[in-house]
Amino acid sequence: MTSSSNRDIQRTAARAALDVPGVAALHPGVADRLAAVASRAQQAMGADPVSGEAGIRAEHSPQSGWHVEVRCAVHEGHRVLDVAQQVREHVQAALTAHLAQHGSAAPVTVLVTVTSTV
C-alpha cells in the first residue's frame, strides 16, 4: 500500500479547485506566506526549499482522515456560495480518487474559504 504525501494532496486539491469555473486564484494564508519567506531564505543559503501549494492546507489524522482547507478568490459575476460548494465537491472527489488510486483510502473533509472577488 502506497501512502500519499501532504504535497501530493496539496497539488491534487489545487488542480481540482482551479478547474472550477469562477475560481480566479488560490490565496495563501499567513502560514503559507511565512513558509514562502523561509523557503527563499533557505534557497539563499543553498538549502533545498520546502514548498506547498499556495492556498491549500492539508493535515492527516489516522483517526479522522484528511482535513483540507482551500482559500480562493472568485471572479466577479459568479455566486460565491455556488463556487465554494463546487470547489468543495471537486476537491473532495479528486482527493478521494487520488487516495483510492494510491491504495490509501481515507475520509476527506474539505473546508473552502473565499477570500475575495476579483
Backbone torsions as a table, in degrees:
resi	resn	phi	psi	omega
1	MET	NA	130.3	179.6
2	THR	-101.9	132.7	177.9
3	SER	-97.2	152.5	179.1
4	SER	-89.6	141.2	178.1
5	SER	-82.9	161.0	177.7
6	ASN	-57.6	-41.4	-179.0
7	ARG	-64.5	-40.1	176.6
8	ASP	-62.0	-41.2	178.8
9	ILE	-63.9	-44.3	179.5
10	GLN	-62.1	-44.7	-179.7
11	ARG	-63.4	-44.5	179.6
12	THR	-62.8	-43.3	179.0
13	ALA	-64.8	-41.6	-179.8
14	ALA	-62.5	-46.2	179.5
15	ARG	-60.4	-44.6	-178.5
16	ALA	-64.4	-42.4	-179.4
17	ALA	-65.4	-44.2	-177.7
18	LEU	-69.5	-18.9	177.7
19	ASP	-78.9	-11.1	-178.2
20	VAL	-77.4	127.5	176.9
21	PRO	-58.4	133.4	179.6
22	GLY	102.4	-18.2	177.9
23	VAL	-79.5	121.2	-179.3
24	ALA	-86.7	-41.4	-176.6
25	ALA	-168.8	165.4	171.4
26	LEU	-97.8	138.9	-177.5
27	HIS	-111.7	127.1	177.8
28	PRO	-71.5	147.3	172.6
29	GLY	-89.9	-176.1	-179.0
30	VAL	-59.7	-43.2	-179.2
31	ALA	-62.2	-39.8	178.3
32	ASP	-64.2	-40.9	-179.9
33	ARG	-65.7	-41.7	177.5
34	LEU	-63.9	-39.7	178.0
35	ALA	-63.7	-38.3	178.7
36	ALA	-64.7	-40.9	177.6
37	VAL	-63.6	-45.1	179.2
38	ALA	-62.9	-38.5	179.3
39	SER	-63.6	-43.2	178.2
40	ARG	-63.6	-38.2	178.3
41	ALA	-65.7	-40.7	178.1
42	GLN	-64.0	-40.9	178.8
43	GLN	-63.4	-40.6	180.0
44	ALA	-63.2	-29.7	179.8
45	MET	-91.3	0.6	177.1
46	GLY	88.8	8.9	179.6
47	ALA	-87.9	159.8	175.5
48	ASP	-70.9	132.6	-179.6
49	PRO	-74.4	151.7	172.9
50	VAL	-110.7	118.9	-177.1
51	SER	-134.9	161.2	175.8
52	GLY	-139.3	177.9	179.3
53	GLU	-81.4	125.7	179.4
54	ALA	-59.4	137.0	176.7
55	GLY	84.4	-1.8	180.0
56	ILE	-122.3	129.0	174.6
57	ARG	-126.1	129.1	-177.2
58	ALA	-130.9	134.6	176.0
59	GLU	-133.5	144.4	179.5
60	HIS	-118.3	136.2	174.9
61	SER	-127.6	129.4	-180.0
62	PRO	-58.8	-29.2	-178.5
63	GLN	-79.5	-37.9	-172.5
64	SER	-120.4	2.1	176.9
65	GLY	85.4	-150.0	-176.2
66	TRP	-93.8	135.2	173.2
67	HIS	-117.1	118.7	-175.1
68	VAL	-122.5	130.8	175.5
69	GLU	-110.4	133.2	178.6
70	VAL	-120.6	125.0	176.3
71	ARG	-113.1	121.5	-175.8
72	CYS	-141.4	160.9	172.4
73	ALA	-105.2	146.8	-176.8
74	VAL	-117.1	140.0	176.1
75	HIS	-65.3	140.9	174.0
76	GLU	-59.1	150.2	-179.4
77	GLY	92.7	-8.3	175.9
78	HIS	-108.7	140.0	177.2
79	ARG	-70.9	122.5	-176.0
80	VAL	-58.6	-44.3	-178.6
81	LEU	-61.6	-42.6	179.8
82	ASP	-65.1	-44.2	180.0
83	VAL	-63.8	-45.2	-179.9
84	ALA	-60.1	-41.3	179.3
85	GLN	-65.4	-42.0	178.9
86	GLN	-65.9	-38.7	177.4
87	VAL	-61.2	-47.2	-179.7
88	ARG	-58.3	-47.4	-178.6
89	GLU	-64.8	-44.1	-178.7
90	HIS	-66.5	-43.6	179.9
91	VAL	-65.4	-44.4	-179.9
92	GLN	-61.8	-43.4	179.5
93	ALA	-65.6	-43.2	-179.3
94	ALA	-64.0	-42.0	-179.3
95	LEU	-70.7	-38.7	177.9
96	THR	-61.3	-43.9	178.3
97	ALA	-65.9	-42.4	179.7
98	HIS	-60.4	-46.8	-178.9
99	LEU	-65.2	-40.9	178.6
100	ALA	-64.2	-40.3	180.0
101	GLN	-63.8	-31.7	-178.5
102	HIS	-97.9	13.1	174.8
103	GLY	67.8	27.3	-179.5
104	SER	-133.9	50.6	-178.7
105	ALA	-56.1	135.5	179.1
106	ALA	-157.3	155.6	176.0
107	PRO	-61.8	147.2	179.9
108	VAL	-126.8	123.8	174.8
109	THR	-113.5	130.8	-177.1
110	VAL	-123.1	128.9	174.8
111	LEU	-114.5	127.3	-178.8
112	VAL	-114.0	130.0	174.5
113	THR	-120.1	123.4	175.2
114	VAL	-91.8	118.7	-174.1
115	THR	-89.5	-26.2	-179.0
116	SER	-168.8	171.1	170.7
117	THR	-119.0	144.3	-178.8
118	VAL	-131.6	NA	NA
